[in-house]
Amino acid sequence: MDETRRPDIAGQLAEAEARCAARGGRLTRLRRRVFEFLLQCGNPVKAYDLQDALRIPGKRMAPTTIYRALDFLIGHGLAHRIDTLNAYVACTDRHEGHQPVLLVCSLCEKSVEIADADASGLTDAALAGFLARTDSIEIKGACKQCAANAQPGTP
């Protein structure tokens, strides 16, 4: 991760605790570990990779346990699911009701969240009577680094 963009993990964990409490939820030890891992990675993480990384020696952790923690984090605005990668990232924007735009690199699979309170302006879906089933918009392409390193004719 770029040192200039290194998140204040302790601060974000404290903020997440307060946010959950304000909504009547609780950031349990497992939910906290999942959120902290997402913050530390900074890149999209698949649920099974989370399961492996958070496994306690000698104990079996069911995939549903991880999915429940992820669902809780998403429901409380602390994480996003990247459908195109079937992976999860920590939310980098903390204001309520935002609809993020997730830029996903097709080459290295890194993602960047662009928080835009009015991301609905990117599409006319609502005007067309389209009912969106996702809380984010994903745009796939090539990140700046991959685009600079790509050979001519490479996507």
N, C-alpha and C positions, 0 to 999 in steps of 0.2 A: 504494500500500500504506500502511496505517496506520503512522505513525512509531513508535508504541509497540510494534508487533509486527514491526518490521523484523528479519529474521534476521541472525545473525552468519555471513555467507556464508563468510568465510575459515575460521572455526572449523568450520563444517559440512563444508567441503571437506576439511580436514585429518582430521576424524573419518571421513569417507567413505573416504579413502585408507587409513586404519588398519583400518577395518572390512573393506574389500575384501582387504587383505593378510592379515588374520587368517583369512579364508575361502579363501585361496589364489587370489584374483582380483587383477586389476590395474585401477586406474582410469586407463585410457589417456588421452591428450590429448583425444580426441574425447568419450569418456565423461564426462570432467571438464567439458568445455565444455557438453555437454548438461545435466548435472546443475546446473552453475552457472547456466545460462540458466533452468532450471526454478525454481531458488531465487530468482533475481532477479525473475522474473515474478510468482511467488506465486499466479498464477491458472492454470487449465487451459490447456494449449497443445497444439495439434494437431501431429502429426508433420511435416506439410508446412510448417507455419509454422516449426518448428524447422529444417527443411532450408533454408528461405529465410534465416532469421536467422543461421545458422552457416556459410552458404556463403562460401567463400574466393574472392575475385575471380579469374577465369580458370580455376577448377577446378570440375568437375562433381561433385556429391555425390549418389550414388544413394539413393533412399528406403530401400532395405534397410540401408544403413549407419546411418541414424538409428534404424530399427526394432531393429537389433542392439544398438545402444547403449542404447536404452530397455529392451529385454528384459534386458540385463545389470543395469541399475539397479533394475529391478523385482525381479529374482532376488536381488539383494543387499539388498533392503529399503530402497532409497534413493528409490524413486518408486512411484507408483500409476497405474494406468490407470483412467480414469473411463469406463466402458463407455457410459453414456447420452449422453456428449458426444463419444465417440471421441477423447479427449484425455488428457493426462498431467500430473501434478503431482508436485512433490518431496514426499517423505514428511516430515512434521513431527515424527514420534515415532520415537525411536531404540531402543526396547527390542525384543528378539527375540520373535518369535512373536505379535505383536499382530495383531488383526483390526480395522482401522480402520472407522469409520463416516464416509462422505463425504457431507456435506450440500451439495447442488448446487442453486444458484438457477436456476430455469427461465427467469427474466427476464434476468439479467445474466450468467449462466453462471459466476459465481465459485463457488469451493468452499472448504469448511472441513473439515479432518480432525479428527475426535474420536477420540482414541486410547482404546480401551477394551479392556483385556486380556481381558475376558470379553464381548465384543460378541455372542457366540453366544447370550447370554441374550435378545437382542432377538427371536429367532425360535425356534421349536421344530422347525426343519428337521432337526436331527440325530435328534431323537426320532421324527420321521415317516419316518426312513430315507432322507432326501433327501441326496444327495451334492452339496455345493456345488462349483461350478467357478470360483469367484472368491475372491480373498483379501480382499475388502472388501465392505462393505454400502453401497449408495448410496440416499440419500433425497433426492428432488427436491421442491422447494417454492419459497418466496420468502425471500430473505435479509432481515434486519431493515430494511436501507435500502430495498430494493425494496418490501417490504410496507408501509412507511410512506408511500412515494410512490405506491402503487397506487390507482387509482380504485375506488370500491365496485363489486363484481361482477367485478373483474379477478383472475385466479388469482395 
